[in-house]
Amino acid sequence: MIEFRGVTKQFPDGTLAVKDFSLVLPSRKTTVLVGSSGSGKTTLLRMINRMVDPSSGYIEIDGEDTSHLEPVALRRRIGYVMQNSGLLPHLKVIDNVATVPVLNGVAKKQARADALHLLDTVGLDRTLADRYPSQLSGGQQQRVGVARGLAADPNILLMDEPFGAVDPIVRAELQTELIRLQRELDKTVVFVTHDIDEAFLLGDQVVILEKGGRIAQVGSPAEILAAPANEFVATFIGADKGKRALSIRNTPTGDILVDSEGRPAGVLVGETDVVAR
Amino acid sequence: MTWLLNNGELIGQLVVAHLLISLPPIILSFVISVPIGWVANRYRWSRGTLLTVLGLLYAIPSLPLFIILPLVLGTGLRDSINLVVALTLYGIALMVRTTADGLASVDPGIRQSATAVGFSERSQFFRVDLPLAGPVLLAGIRVVAVSTISLTTVGAVIGVDSLGALFTDGFQRGIAAEILTGIVLTIIIALSVDGLLVLLGRVLMPWVAVNSGRVARRELRRARGPVTA
């Protein structure tokens, strides 16, 4: 469990990134921090592994105040996946994945053998092991990034807009893959994104942030959709535009779902099931 | 040509002497410049000050330096150590700025990523920053190598043996072939060391060719096969 307690972060240039932020992130669940730029979501994420230290307040991991922990050791037991993969360009894929275990003193041979298994876990072909990151597609690089994040078998996985820089088809693939991985591995995932659809897709708990890290609403996707806490949340999730208020329309080629302005938004499947509810 | 044939042994000795004088300064200026370059980037005050002061070393004329160094080091006036130290100073003058620039050129995103996964400051320097600055460092040390090998010949004026001895001797005795031999051999040594450095770079930094697309192009050519009409 990760717990923010009254955390404030003011940067040396005076920017107040986060103000008096308190939140509990339950273990073995995915919490998504979602907000536009300036909402402090990345700052919040980076405070968990002490890449950024709070100006006041503190963060507890399983009841332990992180400010008493050595930052480098703390980072090595927390997985981190970032946008544009952040892979080291001078290391082969296999050595990128093995980075953290090697830093932790695992023998190179053993770390590489484990890394090969991780490539399987994230759905990458083992033949890619000896390539350099620049020889991989964007989607493959992100998978390597996830494998690296998992290599030290951390309990916590921090993901900073990891799928932000890949095309929509690959992003959908990676999202599905992450849901599958999370089912298998059961990590405490903290995921940062500005994409509300991604937040609803991946999050067990979704935190919608306003400017300065102010929490607009916390809840499951269903709770937030069913009852947006305020105007800001309604606008952010698109409920005000009727994007989320879908109705059935009969067309000559079959029934479709349309939004409140009549634009086609999808098709209805498993109709009886819906009616039965 | 007869001069060349008659003096093979002397030339061989001078080539060896030349290498023994010029290689240590090349290695030393690299090894010394790395920590200085690190300090230059580490603190706000240090960059401008260090780079300017050390860059000015190159402005010191070599002859006065050969007189001052024995006084500072307590060596004899004709000791070859003076020459090695002088050449190292010139090497540092060239190399420090390149090192600082090379280390500063490492992508901040990659450095941040290294911090995020748990590199300590020390391991990040040796395993991330230094290798990624490698191509810039290589470019710098190639200039230092060629410049040092050429400058080594100045040692002749203080009586330190190198290919420069062929210049002084050739002038005094009016043997054009001797002077020409000195010039050509100095150039050959410079080109050979430069070539070795490039090879060393390929071996130590295999990713550079891959990332620049050179390997991809080579593989493409191979796949197409030999072009015949």
HADDOCK unambig.tbl for C-alpha pairs under 7 A between the chains (distance, minus, plus):
assign (segid A and resid 51 and name CA) (segid B and resid 116 and name CA) 6.72 0.50 0.50
assign (segid A and resid 72 and name CA) (segid B and resid 118 and name CA) 5.06 0.50 0.50
assign (segid A and resid 72 and name CA) (segid B and resid 119 and name CA) 6.73 0.50 0.50
assign (segid A and resid 72 and name CA) (segid B and resid 120 and name CA) 6.00 0.50 0.50
assign (segid A and resid 73 and name CA) (segid B and resid 118 and name CA) 6.89 0.50 0.50
assign (segid A and resid 75 and name CA) (segid B and resid 116 and name CA) 6.33 0.50 0.50
assign (segid A and resid 75 and name CA) (segid B and resid 117 and name CA) 5.83 0.50 0.50
assign (segid A and resid 75 and name CA) (segid B and resid 118 and name CA) 4.86 0.50 0.50
assign (segid A and resid 76 and name CA) (segid B and resid 117 and name CA) 5.93 0.50 0.50
assign (segid A and resid 76 and name CA) (segid B and resid 118 and name CA) 4.80 0.50 0.50
assign (segid A and resid 79 and name CA) (segid B and resid 117 and name CA) 6.91 0.50 0.50
assign (segid A and resid 80 and name CA) (segid B and resid 116 and name CA) 6.47 0.50 0.50
assign (segid A and resid 80 and name CA) (segid B and resid 117 and name CA) 6.12 0.50 0.50
assign (segid A and resid 86 and name CA) (segid B and resid 109 and name CA) 6.79 0.50 0.50
assign (segid A and resid 86 and name CA) (segid B and resid 110 and name CA) 5.56 0.50 0.50
assign (segid A and resid 86 and name CA) (segid B and resid 113 and name CA) 5.31 0.50 0.50
assign (segid A and resid 88 and name CA) (segid B and resid 110 and name CA) 6.59 0.50 0.50
assign (segid A and resid 90 and name CA) (segid B and resid 132 and name CA) 6.97 0.50 0.50
assign (segid A and resid 90 and name CA) (segid B and resid 207 and name CA) 5.46 0.50 0.50
assign (segid A and resid 100 and name CA) (segid B and resid 117 and name CA) 6.69 0.50 0.50
assign (segid A and resid 132 and name CA) (segid B and resid 207 and name CA) 6.98 0.50 0.50
assign (segid A and resid 134 and name CA) (segid B and resid 211 and name CA) 5.88 0.50 0.50
